[in-house]
Amino acid sequence: MSYDWEKIFENKTNKEVYEIYSGKSMLPDETEIFARHELERRNFDFNNMEANKSAWELSNLLLEEESAQKVINENKIKIIPYKNLYIFIPGIFIVYIFLLKVLNFDISILYPILMIVITLFYVPFTNRIYVKQKGKQKNKIERINKLKEKLEENVPPAGTRILSRSDKIKKL
């Protein structure tokens, strides 16, 4: 079976193509030649590998930063603000009274008290977990930003830029 390696390599990042070129893949040996041609077509600087590696590392850091920010935003949705307790606790009593008086259910007072205790435990517990996770992710973002500043000194030559998650590193 024959593959169109030129088309396949067009959709890969410089790093992926370079790894294929340098033999770090399980692909057939013929792909190394196509990988070299693709890198040359992109004006890849084989002499300045330190800058290329820095750009690849910077790209990975950008992806990690985006991931950390996403975790913070997703967890923010899951928290319950403390001010909602002013609604939950009277709401539990209102539902209890409604079930007791209007629907004539014979329910012990222990059930609403148990619901209030569970609510009073659950809200601070989830909020505390969120604060811890947010702190970890913010520390991760700070470390990433420090590393980015160091790596930006070794950015690749003109003609290459660092893009978002889907684009990674591509030629302008």
C-alpha positions in Angstrom: 0.0 0.0 0.0 1.4 3.4 -1.0 0.9 6.6 1.0 1.0 10.2 -0.1 3.6 11.2 2.5 3.8 14.8 1.2 0.2 15.4 1.9 0.4 13.6 5.2 3.3 15.7 6.3 1.7 19.0 5.3 -0.7 18.6 8.2 1.9 17.8 10.8 3.8 20.3 13.0 7.5 21.0 12.5 8.3 19.0 15.6 6.4 15.9 14.4 8.0 16.1 10.9 11.5 16.6 12.5 11.0 13.5 14.7 10.1 11.5 11.7 13.1 12.9 9.8 15.5 12.0 12.7 14.2 8.4 12.8 12.3 8.7 16.1 9.2 7.1 14.6 8.0 3.6 13.7 7.4 4.7 10.0 9.4 3.2 7.1 12.8 4.6 6.2 11.4 6.2 3.0 9.4 8.6 5.1 12.6 10.2 6.4 13.3 11.5 2.9 9.8 13.0 2.5 10.1 14.5 6.0 13.4 16.2 5.0 11.8 17.6 1.9 8.8 18.9 3.9 11.1 20.6 6.4 13.2 22.2 3.6 9.9 23.4 2.0 9.1 25.1 5.3 12.5 26.7 5.4 13.3 24.8 8.6 16.6 25.9 10.2 18.6 22.7 10.8 21.6 24.6 12.1 19.6 26.3 14.9 18.1 23.3 16.7 18.3 25.0 20.1 15.8 27.7 18.9 13.6 25.0 17.4 13.5 23.0 20.6 12.8 26.1 22.6 9.9 26.9 20.3 8.5 23.4 20.7 8.9 23.6 24.5 7.2 27.0 24.5 4.4 25.6 22.4 3.9 22.8 24.9 3.9 25.3 27.7 1.2 27.3 26.0 -0.9 24.1 25.7 -0.4 23.3 29.4 -1.3 26.9 30.4 -4.5 26.6 28.3 -5.3 23.3 30.0 -4.8 24.7 33.5 -7.0 27.7 32.7 -9.7 25.3 31.4 -9.6 23.3 34.7 -10.0 26.5 36.7 -13.0 27.5 34.6 -14.6 24.1 34.7 -14.3 23.8 38.4 -15.7 27.3 38.9 -19.1 26.1 37.6 -19.2 23.3 40.2 -19.0 25.5 43.3 -22.0 26.7 45.3 -21.7 30.2 46.8 -22.2 30.5 50.5 -25.0 33.1 49.9 -27.1 30.2 48.5 -27.3 28.8 52.0 -29.8 31.6 52.7 -32.0 30.0 50.1 -31.3 26.3 50.7 -31.9 26.1 54.4 -35.3 28.0 54.4 -36.2 26.1 51.2 -35.7 22.7 53.0 -38.1 23.9 55.7 -40.6 25.2 53.3 -40.6 21.8 51.4 -40.9 20.0 54.7 -43.9 22.1 55.8 -45.5 21.8 52.3 -45.2 18.0 52.5 -46.4 17.9 56.0 -49.4 20.3 55.8 -50.5 20.3 52.2 -49.8 16.7 51.0 -50.3 15.2 54.5 -47.1 13.1 54.5 -46.0 12.0 57.9 -42.3 12.9 57.8 -40.1 13.2 60.9 -38.3 16.5 61.6 -35.1 14.5 61.4 -35.2 14.4 57.6 -35.0 18.2 57.0 -32.4 18.5 59.8 -30.4 15.8 58.1 -30.7 17.7 54.8 -29.5 20.9 56.4 -26.5 19.2 58.0 -25.6 17.6 54.7 -25.9 21.0 52.9 -23.9 22.8 55.5 -21.2 20.1 55.1 -21.3 19.9 51.3 -21.1 23.6 50.4 -17.9 24.4 52.3 -16.3 21.1 51.3 -16.8 21.7 47.6 -15.7 25.3 47.9 -12.6 24.3 49.8 -11.7 21.7 47.1 -12.2 24.4 44.4 -9.9 26.8 46.2 -7.2 24.2 46.5 -7.4 23.2 42.8 -7.5 26.8 41.8 -4.4 27.5 43.8 -2.6 24.5 42.2 -3.5 25.6 38.7 -2.6 29.2 39.3 0.8 28.1 40.6 1.2 25.9 37.5 0.3 28.9 35.3 2.9 31.1 37.1 5.6 28.5 36.6 4.7 28.2 33.0 4.8 32.0 32.5 8.3 32.1 34.1 9.5 29.3 31.8 7.9 31.1 28.8 9.8 34.3 29.6 13.1 32.3 29.7 12.2 30.5 26.4 11.1 33.5 24.5 14.7 34.6 24.3 15.4 31.5 22.1 12.3 31.9 19.8 12.8 30.4 16.3 13.8 32.6 13.4 11.4 34.7 11.5 8.9 32.7 9.4 7.8 30.5 12.3 5.3 31.5 14.9 3.8 29.8 17.9 0.0 29.3 17.7 -2.8 27.8 19.7 -3.5 24.2 20.6 -4.8 23.1 17.1 -2.2 25.0 15.1 0.9 24.4 17.2 4.0 25.5 15.3 3.6 26.3 11.6 5.3 28.3 9.0 3.8 31.8 8.3 
